Amino acid sequence: MGELITYERHMDDYGIIRLNRPEKRNAISMEMTALLKDKIQKAEKDNLKFLIITGAGNTMFAAGGDLSELHGELSSEEAYFRLFPMMEVLESILYFPVPVIAKLNGNALGGGCELATACDIRIAKENTKFGYIQSTIGILPGWGGGALLYEKVQPSFALDWITRGDVLSVQELKDRGWIHQIIEEESWEDEKYLSPYIEKSAQQMRLLKAQYRAVIQPEELRRRMVEEVKASASLWESEAHKKALENFSLRKK
């Protein structure tokens, strides 16, 4: 098994951070959280035009948090301290000096959607599906990604998606404004769709991100993200959450 999170600079234009745990559907462990933070800091020192975050494999961008670590036996306090570091990773994406693109190589669920939402632009492969499914296991989005969703799409749609916990098609999410581009399978690897970003100068991209950041106001967003992490953690010891995780474990077996 290789490094769980990789970073490479491509053609002196952009960087690629890859979740590299396909055998576990790129579920994000605490070790991966620390590595993500490190790789983002490393990428920030490069003079990139943009940064891509993607997943290894062809089926899953990220299946959310690793439930072997975010299990039902945690206290609310323990859950908060395990959730908070990944919230900080999402925050570092908000503050990243150039646009961050989620290159969604496959489906995303739960925290995988939170990570994608933190990115500025979302490009997805055709026939993929995405779900804010946290409410189906008795909690809220745990990394602040629900607070971010309200900023990125129409708020009443965000509320409905999070509340229902539905898994939605890539086409519906493009119609809703969450997905920016859908790429056909045969065009996925040639990456011609990245040309409009590559053609810009690094200075242009920094100014564009600065303008966007002024609109979304990350400082205020952070306050709302922290409140969401606290609210999610407060539900960790609830019977609904424990029962849902127990049922999920039984289904896996």
C-alpha positions as CSV (number, residue, x, y, z in Angstrom):
1,M,0.0,0.0,0.0
2,G,1.3,3.4,-1.0
3,E,1.0,6.7,0.8
4,L,-2.5,7.4,1.9
5,I,-2.5,11.0,0.6
6,T,-0.3,11.9,-2.3
7,Y,0.6,15.3,-3.8
8,E,2.3,16.0,-7.1
9,R,2.8,19.1,-9.2
10,H,1.7,18.8,-12.8
11,M,3.2,20.6,-15.7
12,D,4.2,23.5,-13.4
13,D,0.6,24.6,-13.7
14,Y,-1.4,22.9,-11.0
15,G,-1.1,20.5,-8.1
16,I,-3.0,17.2,-7.5
17,I,-3.8,15.9,-4.0
18,R,-5.2,12.4,-4.2
19,L,-7.0,10.3,-1.5
20,N,-5.2,7.0,-2.0
21,R,-7.2,4.4,-0.1
22,P,-9.4,2.8,-2.8
23,E,-9.6,-0.5,-0.9
24,K,-11.6,1.4,1.8
25,R,-13.5,3.5,-0.7
26,N,-11.2,6.4,0.2
27,A,-12.8,6.7,3.6
28,I,-10.9,9.4,5.5
29,S,-9.0,8.3,8.7
30,M,-7.5,10.5,11.3
31,E,-4.1,9.7,9.8
32,M,-5.3,10.8,6.4
33,T,-6.7,14.0,7.9
34,A,-3.2,14.9,9.2
35,L,-1.7,14.1,5.8
36,L,-4.3,16.1,4.0
37,K,-3.4,19.1,6.1
38,D,0.3,18.6,5.4
39,K,-0.2,18.2,1.7
40,I,-2.4,21.3,1.4
41,Q,0.3,23.3,3.3
42,K,2.9,22.0,0.9
43,A,0.8,22.9,-2.1
44,E,0.3,26.4,-0.8
45,K,4.0,27.0,-1.0
46,D,4.1,26.2,-4.7
47,N,3.1,28.9,-7.2
48,L,0.1,27.0,-8.6
49,K,-2.7,28.2,-10.9
50,F,-5.1,25.9,-9.1
51,L,-5.2,22.8,-6.9
52,I,-7.1,19.6,-7.7
53,I,-8.4,17.2,-5.0
54,T,-9.4,13.8,-6.3
55,G,-9.6,10.1,-5.3
56,A,-7.8,7.0,-6.4
57,G,-9.8,4.4,-8.3
58,N,-12.8,4.7,-10.6
59,T,-15.8,4.3,-8.3
60,M,-15.5,6.4,-5.2
61,F,-14.2,9.9,-4.5
62,A,-14.6,9.5,-0.8
63,A,-17.0,7.5,1.4
64,G,-16.8,10.0,4.3
65,G,-15.1,9.5,7.6
66,D,-13.6,6.1,8.7
67,L,-16.3,4.6,10.9
68,S,-13.7,2.4,12.7
69,E,-12.6,5.7,14.3
70,L,-15.8,7.6,14.2
71,H,-17.7,4.8,15.9
72,G,-20.8,4.8,18.1
73,E,-19.0,4.2,21.4
74,L,-17.4,7.7,21.4
75,S,-18.7,10.3,23.9
76,S,-19.9,13.6,22.4
77,E,-16.7,15.2,23.6
78,E,-14.5,12.5,22.0
79,A,-16.5,12.8,18.8
80,Y,-15.9,16.6,18.7
81,F,-12.2,16.3,19.0
82,R,-12.1,13.7,16.3
83,L,-14.2,15.7,13.9
84,F,-12.6,19.1,14.4
85,P,-9.3,18.4,12.7
86,M,-11.1,17.6,9.4
87,M,-13.1,20.8,9.8
88,E,-9.7,22.6,9.8
89,V,-8.8,20.9,6.6
90,L,-12.0,22.1,4.9
91,E,-11.2,25.6,6.3
92,S,-7.7,25.5,4.7
93,I,-9.4,24.8,1.4
94,L,-11.5,27.9,1.8
95,Y,-8.4,30.0,2.5
96,F,-6.2,28.3,-0.2
97,P,-4.8,31.2,-2.4
98,V,-5.9,29.8,-5.8
99,P,-9.1,27.9,-6.8
100,V,-9.4,24.4,-5.5
101,I,-11.2,21.9,-7.9
102,A,-12.8,18.7,-6.7
103,K,-12.2,16.3,-9.5
104,L,-14.9,13.8,-8.6
105,N,-13.7,10.5,-10.0
106,G,-16.6,8.6,-8.5
107,N,-19.4,8.8,-6.0
108,A,-19.2,10.6,-2.7
109,L,-21.1,10.1,0.5
110,G,-21.3,11.9,3.9
111,G,-18.0,13.5,4.6
112,G,-16.9,13.0,1.0
113,C,-19.6,15.4,0.0
114,E,-18.4,17.8,2.7
115,L,-14.9,17.7,1.3
116,A,-16.2,18.3,-2.2
117,T,-18.3,21.2,-1.1
118,A,-15.3,22.9,0.6
119,C,-13.7,23.0,-2.9
120,D,-14.5,26.0,-5.0
121,I,-15.3,24.1,-8.2
122,R,-16.7,20.6,-8.6
123,I,-16.1,18.6,-11.8
124,A,-17.7,15.1,-11.9
125,K,-17.6,12.0,-14.0
126,E,-20.9,11.0,-15.7
127,N,-23.2,8.5,-13.9
128,T,-21.9,9.4,-10.5
129,K,-24.0,10.0,-7.3
130,F,-23.6,12.0,-4.2
131,G,-25.3,12.0,-0.8
132,Y,-25.3,14.1,2.3
133,I,-26.4,11.0,4.2
134,Q,-25.4,12.0,7.8
135,S,-29.0,12.5,8.8
136,T,-29.8,8.9,8.1
137,I,-27.4,7.9,10.9
138,G,-28.8,10.3,13.4
139,I,-26.3,13.1,13.2
140,L,-25.5,16.3,11.2
141,P,-22.6,16.8,8.8
142,G,-19.6,16.5,11.1
143,W,-16.9,18.6,9.5
144,G,-18.7,21.8,8.9
145,G,-19.7,20.8,5.3
146,G,-23.4,21.5,5.9
147,A,-22.7,25.1,6.8
148,L,-20.6,25.3,3.6
149,L,-23.5,23.7,1.5
150,Y,-25.8,26.5,2.5
151,E,-23.3,28.9,1.1
152,K,-22.8,27.0,-2.2
153,V,-26.4,26.2,-3.3
154,Q,-29.9,27.6,-2.7
155,P,-30.4,27.3,1.1
156,S,-33.8,25.6,1.0
157,F,-32.4,22.9,-1.3
158,A,-29.4,22.5,1.1
159,L,-31.8,22.0,4.0
160,D,-33.9,19.5,2.1
161,W,-30.9,17.5,0.8
162,I,-29.3,17.3,4.3
163,T,-32.6,16.5,6.0
164,R,-33.7,13.8,3.6
165,G,-30.2,12.3,3.3
166,D,-30.9,11.4,-0.3
167,V,-28.3,10.2,-2.7
168,L,-28.8,12.3,-5.9
169,S,-27.6,11.9,-9.5
170,V,-24.9,14.1,-10.9
171,Q,-27.3,15.6,-13.4
172,E,-29.7,16.7,-10.7
173,L,-26.8,18.3,-8.8
174,K,-25.6,20.1,-11.9
175,D,-29.1,21.5,-12.3
176,R,-29.0,22.6,-8.6
177,G,-25.6,24.3,-9.1
178,W,-23.5,22.0,-6.9
179,I,-21.8,20.4,-9.8
180,H,-20.2,22.7,-12.4
181,Q,-19.2,20.3,-15.1
182,I,-20.1,16.7,-16.0
183,I,-17.4,14.9,-18.0
184,E,-18.0,11.8,-20.2
185,E,-16.1,8.6,-19.2
186,E,-14.0,8.6,-22.4
187,S,-12.9,12.2,-21.9
188,W,-12.0,11.8,-18.2
189,E,-8.3,11.1,-18.6
190,D,-7.4,13.5,-21.4
191,E,-8.3,16.4,-19.2
192,K,-9.0,18.9,-22.0
193,Y,-11.7,20.3,-19.7
194,L,-9.0,21.7,-17.5
195,S,-7.7,23.9,-20.4
196,P,-9.7,27.0,-19.4
197,Y,-8.0,26.9,-16.0
198,I,-4.5,26.1,-17.3
199,E,-4.7,29.0,-19.7
200,K,-5.0,31.6,-17.0
201,S,-1.9,33.1,-15.2
202,A,-1.1,32.3,-11.6
203,Q,-1.6,35.9,-10.7
204,Q,-5.1,35.9,-12.4
205,M,-6.1,32.8,-10.4
206,R,-4.9,34.3,-7.1
207,L,-7.0,37.5,-7.8
208,L,-10.0,35.5,-8.8
209,K,-9.8,33.4,-5.6
210,A,-9.3,36.5,-3.5
211,Q,-12.4,38.1,-5.0
212,Y,-14.4,34.9,-4.3
213,R,-13.1,34.7,-0.7
214,A,-14.2,38.2,-0.1
215,V,-17.8,37.2,-1.0
216,I,-18.0,34.0,1.0
217,Q,-16.3,35.5,4.1
218,P,-14.4,32.5,5.5
219,E,-14.2,34.1,8.9
220,E,-17.9,34.0,9.4
221,L,-18.2,30.6,7.7
222,R,-15.7,29.2,10.3
223,R,-18.0,30.3,13.1
224,R,-20.9,28.4,11.5
225,M,-18.7,25.4,10.8
226,V,-17.6,25.2,14.4
227,E,-21.2,25.4,15.6
228,E,-22.1,22.5,13.2
229,V,-19.3,20.3,14.4
230,K,-20.5,20.9,18.0
231,A,-24.1,20.1,17.1
232,S,-23.1,16.9,15.2
233,A,-21.0,15.8,18.2
234,S,-23.8,16.5,20.6
235,L,-25.9,13.8,18.8
236,W,-23.2,11.2,19.0
237,E,-24.5,9.5,22.2
238,S,-28.1,9.6,21.0
239,E,-29.9,6.3,20.7
240,A,-30.8,7.1,17.1
241,H,-27.1,7.4,16.1
242,K,-26.1,4.3,18.0
243,K,-28.9,2.2,16.5
244,A,-28.2,3.5,13.0
245,L,-24.5,2.6,13.2
246,E,-25.4,-0.8,14.6
247,N,-27.7,-1.5,11.7
248,F,-25.0,-0.2,9.2
249,S,-22.5,-2.6,10.7
250,L,-25.0,-5.5,10.4
251,R,-25.6,-4.7,6.8
252,K,-21.9,-4.7,6.1
253,K,-21.5,-8.2,7.7
